[in-house]
């Protein structure tokens, strides 16, 4: 369809919608898409290569390559499909059901600090740069986000562990039962 710059419909009720999965039970899927540039975002996404493969057990969607400014991004997701999906919910499934069984992985690596902050909070100079971020979620395990960068020009790493993805979707603003932040570095 011609580019309009705006979404064609409202998806506000999408997370509450059920998906009729009966037609998917016998479908094998293989999609490859290459896009040179995606506009309409805060910054354009370049050189996007997307592949999706499905058999009777799993759907794998992988962004094999994408570039945002000087940051290279890879992402993948695996979801139940076909026979596996129909065994979980014989008639319909929601996005929440899919996320309970999803495996996600995202990695972003910048050539230089992709995000920089400088300021003087609490009266002390602070220069923070982030060069890489990695996020992963497996069924029933904590969502984990790890970042590498520099704090006042000294290496620092941080890891945030939260509840499983399905729990976070059910309670995006909390209350959360498990949340752990670990920061390591000389100036941390």
N, C-alpha and C positions, 0 to 999 in steps of 0.2 A: 504494500500500500504506500502511497506517497507520504513522505515525511511531513508531519504536522507540527512537531515540536511539543505536543501535549499528548497525554494519554487519552486513548479513545473511550475508555470506560473507567468506572470507579471500582477499585478492588478492595474497598474497606471491609467487606464481609468475607473475604476469601478464606481467612484462617478458620472461620466457623463453617465453611461449606464442606459438604461431603462429596467425594468423588466416586462415581460409579465405576468400579474396577472390573466388572465382568468382561467387557470387551478386551481388556489388556491381558487376560489369562493366557492366550495363545499367540501373543505378538512378540516376535523378535525384532529388534530395532538397531539400526546403525545410521547415525547422522554425522556428517563432517561439515563444518561451516568455517569459512575463512572471511574475516572482515578486516579491511585495511584501517578504518577509522570509525569510532563511535562518537558522535556528537551529542549534545543535549545534556551532558554531565557537567559538573563544575569544571573539570578539565577533560579534554578528549582522551579516549582510550584508543591505543594504537595496536596494530598487528595482533588482533585477537584470533586465536585458533581454538575452536570448540569442537569436541567430539562427544557423542553420546552412544552408548552400546547397551543393549539389554538382551538378556536371555530369559529363561523360565525362572530364574532365581533372583538376579540382581540387575539394577539399572545403574550404570556408571556414567556420570557426567564429569568431564574433565576439561578445564580451561588449560590447555597445554602451554599457552604463551599469551601474554598481554603486557603492554607497556603503558605506563602513565607517567609522563615526564621522563625522569631518569630512573623510575622504579619498575622493576620487572616483577610480575605477579603470576603465580601459578595457583590453581585451585582445583579441587576434585570433590565429588560427592558420590556416595554409593547409597542406594535406597533399595528396599525390597521390591520385587517385580514378579509378574507372572504367577506361577504356582505358589511361590513364597508369599506374595501379597494376598492372594485369595485365601491362603491358610490363616493369615492374620485377621482378615475381615472379609467374610464371604460375600457381602453385598456392597458395602460402601466403606470408604476410609477417609479420614480427615488429614489435614496437613500435620496436626499434632501426632496422629498415629504414625505417619511416615517418619517424623523426626525422632520418635522413640526408637526407631530401628535404623536411623541414618548414621553414616560415617562421613565426616567432613574434614577437609584439610585445606588450609589456605597459607600461602607463603608469599611475602612481599620483601624484595631486597632492593635497596637503593644504591646507586653508585656512590653518592655522597649522602649526608644526613637528609633523609626524605622529609623529616619534620624537625624544625628548629624553634626553640623558645628561649628567649633571653629576658631577664627581669631581675628585680631585687625583692623577692618575697621575704618577709621577716627581716628586712634590712641587710640581707646577704646576697651578693651577686650569684645568679644562677644562669647557667647556659646548659640547655638540655637538647640533645640531638638524638634522633632515632634512625637507625640505618636498616633494621630488619624487624619484621613482625611475623610470627607464625601462630596460627590458631588451629586447633584440632578438637574433634569431638567424636567419640565412639559410643555405641549404644550402652546406656547405663553408666557411663563413666563421666567424670567431670569435664566440662568445657575448659580447655587450657589455652591460654594466650601467653606467648613468650615474646619479649622484645629485647633487642640488643642496641646499644648506642653509647653515648658519651654524656657524662655529667661533669661540667666544668673541665672539659677536654680530657677526662679520665674515663676508661671503659666502665660500663655499667650494664647489668642485665636485670630484667624483671620478669617474673612469672606470676600470672593471675590464674587461679583455679576457682571455678564456680561449680554450680550444680550441673547435672546433665542437661543437655540442650532442650529436651522435652519439658523439663521442669521450668526452665527459664522462659520458654514460650508460654507456658500456663500462667506464670507469675512474672512478667517482664519488669515490673517495678517493685517486686518483692512481695512479702518478706522472703528472704533467702536464708536457708539453713546453713549453707556451707559457702564460704568465700575466703580465700587465702591469697595474700599478696606477699611475694618474697622478692626483695631487692638486694643485689650483691654488687659491690664496687667500692673502690677506695674512698670516694667522696659521698657515698650513699648514707 
